[in-house]
Amino acid sequence: MTAPTDGDGRGPTTGPHEQGSNDEQPPHPRGSLEHGLVAQWRTLTREAQAWSPGEELDPVLEALALTVALELTGGLHDTAAGERAALRKLGQRALLQVGGQDLDEDELEALRMCAALARDGLRALRDAAGEASTGGPATISHAGADGAEGAPDTRVVIPPADLTRLLRGELDGFAAASLAMKVRRSAAAQAELSTLLRLHAGEPARTLALAAASAEPVLDPARGRMVGVLPELGAEAVLFEVPGEPRRLAIYAEDPAPLRLLATELTTEDVREGYWVGRLADGAQRVEATLEVGEQAATWTLDLGPPASS
């Protein structure tokens, strides 16, 4: 068994899981991206049903772990109650077997990590069934930005490409669960995921139109200061400095594809076709960023200069 890899590698499996059908599948109202994750969960759940006590635990633990990611996206309730109940009962039996194998120290540590993810998946299944659980979603315990143990890490930057692979079902169950836990610990990462789901919903044009109607108006570039141009992606960056408000950076692109500007100094506030705006960290004067326009990406260094005096 291989330890989870946080979305940049794979665990026990070596490729995307085969997508199959299931007689109990309810209608799936969500976007095509998230449908891949649900289909992957159903495939792993069916494979797990072949497990018997005394056999390798990987199939059951991986199906349980993937449940963590499915809960995060809101897709768990798009699965049938019978599917969830079967995996919950199987998972309860399988987790009793953890630690009973003859493993070396590294294998045992990897098993414990995978089992921890699986237990959180079991908790999600219990919550979905309305059963009392021992607590809310688990988090990865490590120091936050202020050094406090368990504090949310606001510095986490998760590339949208990793989130897309998660939603398409291209990560193994353990890597998907580990990535989902990272997203749960970061408000910025949750915002990225929410935006990605919205942009890839079943009716993108309608969804974007409704979102735009209720969102803040697009910032007028004439009211800001241009701080960069990226010709290869047809994009320009404009800095907005309004007294009494956080500084904001807006990106305008010729391509109507969704935009992402990724950097530790930035927090996404709005994403639309050909437009992105985010809040700058206090005091930021230089940003080393990656701009993603649809399937294209490029690095971009932006020199902003010191904040304007209020």
Number of C-alpha atoms within 10 A of each C-alpha: 16 17 20 24 17 19 25 12 12 21 22 16 16 10 11 14 19 10 15 11 9 12 6 11 16 12 9 14 12 18 17 15 20 26 18 19 30 28 21 26 27 22 18 25 24 18 13 22 15 10 16 13 10 10 12 14 22 22 22 28 30 28 29 34 30 31 33 30 30 26 19 18 18 11 18 21 16 16 19 16 16 11 16 23 15 14 23 21 12 20 23 14 14 23 17 10 14 14 13 9 14 8 11 8 9 12 14 18 16 15 22 15 15 27 24 16 29 28 20 23 29 27 24 29 26 17 17 16 14 9 11 10 13 9 10 10 16 17 18 14 11 13 13 16 13 10 10 11 11 13 17 21 21 16 18 18 19 20 17 18 12 17 23 19 19 27 26 19 24 21 31 27 36 34 28 35 33 25 23 27 21 21 24 20 22 19 16 21 24 18 16 24 21 12 19 19 21 18 21 19 19 16 12 14 13 11 14 17 12 11 15 15 9 8 10 10 9 15 18 10 16 9 12 17 14 17 15 17 18 15 9 9 16 13 19 17 21 23 20 23 18 13 10 7 10 14 19 21 26 25 24 22 21 13 15 13 17 20 26 27 26 22 20 14 19 22 24 22 17 21 25 20 18 19 22 22 26 21 18 21 14 11 11 15 14 13 17 14 18 16 19 20 23 14 9 11 15 13 13 17 14 15 13 17 11 10 12 9 6 8
